[in-house]
Amino acid sequence: MGNSRPLLNDTLYNFLKLLSTMILPGLGTLYFTLAGLWNLPNAEQTVGSIAALNVFLGVLVNVSSRTYHNSDQRYDGSIALIEDPNTGKRTYTLELNGNPDDLEFMDEVLFRMKK
C-alpha cells in the first residue's frame, strides 16, 4: 500500500459526492423541466453548464476515492507478525491508530497486515 494522502478530507468528499450524485443532477433536471413548462431562458446552456460541473466533480470524487484506497489512511491499524527466530513461535500484535477507547463506537475496523 502507498503512503500517499487522500486528495479530499472526509467531509469535503462526502459533500462533493452528494453534490455530484444527487443535487446537481436533480437541479439540472428540475431546471430543464421548468424551463420547458414556463419558457425559462437558456435551458440548454444552464443544464449543459450544470452537467459539465457535475462531470468535473465526479472526476474529483473518483480520483479522491482512488487515492484514499491506495493510502494507509483507510486502515484503523495494523497486525504485525513477529516470529521468534529461535523457537519459530509466531506472535501477532495489534497496533491501533488513534485511541483504543474509540473501538467501542465503531461498527467495523479495518487492519492491514505488516510482514
N, C-alpha and C positions, 0 to 999 in steps of 0.2 A: 504494500500500500504506500501511496505517496504521502508526503508531509505537507502538501500544499493546502492552503486555507480556502474554504468555500468563497465564492465570489460575493454572495449576499448573506447577511445575517438572517436568522430565522424569521424575525418579524417582517423584514422587508421582503423576503422570499415568499412568505405566506400571503402578504398583501398583493404583491405582483402576480402571484398565481391566481388569486381570487379575481383580481382585475382582468387578467387575460383570459380566464376561463368562463367567467360569469358576467361581470359588469360591462366590459366593453362589447362583447357580442350582443348582450341584451340591449345596451344603449343603441348600438348600430341598427339592430332590428326594429327597435321602438321608433327611432327617428325615420328610418326608411318607410315604415308603415304609416306613421302620422303624416309624413311629407306627401305620400300618395293620397291620403284621405283629405288633407287640409291644404294641399298645394303649397307646402312649406318650401323655401328656396334651397337650392344646391344639394338635393338629396344624394346624388351620386358622389359629389365631391366630399360631402360630410361623411358618408358611410365609407367611402374609399380611404379617407384620412384615418378614420377610426380603425379600419381593417389593417392599414399599414402600421399604425402604432401597435396594434394588437400582435401582429407578426413579430415586430421588433421585441416586444415584451416577452413573447413566447420563446424567442431565441435566448434572451437574457435568462429566463427562468430555467430553460433546458441546460444552458452552459453552467449555471449555478448548481443545478442538480448533479451534473456530471462531476464538477469539481468537489462537491460535498461527498459523493460516493467514492471518490478516489482519494479522499483525505482521511486522516486519523480522527478527525473531529466527530465523526459519526459513532465512534466507539465510546462506551461508558467505562472502558478499562481494558485490561489485557490479562490473559492467563499465560504464565510463563512455566515452561517445563524445565526442571532442574534435575539433572541426572548425576548421582554420585559416581565419580569415576572408579572408586574403589569397590563399591558394592553393586553398582549398576541399578541401585534403587532410584525410582523416579518419584519426584515430588512436584506438585503443581502449586503455584502461588497465584493468588488473585490480587491484581493491582488495580485499584479503582481510581478513576479520575474524579476529583471532586470529593464531596462529603459523603461518607458511607451512610450517614443517617438519612440521606435523601432516597435511598433504595426503597424504603417502605412506601414512598409515594409514587413509585414508578410501576407501570403495567408491564413493561418489557425492559430488558437490559441486554445490550449487545457488547460482546467481548471479542477481541482479536487474539489469535494465538501468537505468542512470542516463541521463537525457536532458537 
